[in-house]
Amino acid sequence: MHDELGDLPVEEDERFGYLHRVFVGMDPATYLSMCDEVEEELDTVAASDVPLNMPQLRDRVVEMMELGVRCSARSIEWMEKRYRDVDLTR
């Protein structure tokens, strides 16, 4: 088991999945699926000649924005921890 910002798995795909879950908050396949759904719905809105009522789309876009903020915050926390670790070894 790995702590949230500790040692990373050695295998590249496992490491990517681990980092994605830590920083984004969900596994890569789920995130990509959500992005595809949002993109399809945005295409529908763009192709429509009339306004569409799509509260689910709004909710998914807000969720993606929240994931982005969470990812950014966790990335900054991780970088700060790594810098502290480097400073301690000097």
N, C-alpha and C positions, 0 to 999 in steps of 0.2 A: 504494500500500500504506500502511496505517496502523500506527503502533506501538501497542502494547497500550493505552496510556492517552493517546494523543496526539490529534491532530485527528480530528474526526468527519466522516463523509460528510455531504454537504449534503442529499441527498434523504431525506425523513423515513422511508420504509419501509426504505431501505438502512441508515440510521443506527440504527433500532430493531433490525434484524437483527444489525448489527455489535455493538452494545452487548449484546444478548442473548448472542451467542456469546462475547464477552469476559467478561461477568460470570457467566453461568450455565454456560457451557462447551459449549453445543450450540445449534443453530439453533432458532428458535421453533416450527416445525412438528414437529420431532422431540420437543421438550419437551412440547408440547400433546398429542401422540399418547401419550407415556408417561403423562401425567396422566390421560388418558381411560382407558387400560388399567388403571391402578391404581384409578381410581374404579369401573369396572365390576367388578373383582375384589372390591373392598371391599363393593359392593352385594351380590354373591353371598354373601360371608361373612355379611353382616348378615341376609340372607334365609334362611340355612340354620338348621335346627333342631339340627344336630349340628356338632361341631368339624370344621374342614377343615384338611387338611395342604396348605399352599400356600407352600412355600419360595421360589418365584419371586416371589410377592407381597412377602414379607418382603425379599427382595433388592432389588426395585424401590423399596420404601419407603425402605430404607436409602440407595439411590442418590439418591433425591430429597432426602433429608435432607443428604447430602454435597454435592449441588448447591447447596442452600440455604446451607450453611456457606461453600462456595467463593464463592458470589455475594456474601454478606455481607462476607467478607474482601476480595474484590476491590473492592467498592463503597467500603469504608473506605479502601483504598489509593488509589483514584481520587480520593476527596474530599480526602485528605491532600495528594496531589500538586497538586490544583487550588488548595487553600488556600496551599500553598507558592508556586505560580505567582503568585497574587494578592499575597502578601506581597512577592515580589521586585519587583513592578511599582509598589509604593507608595513 
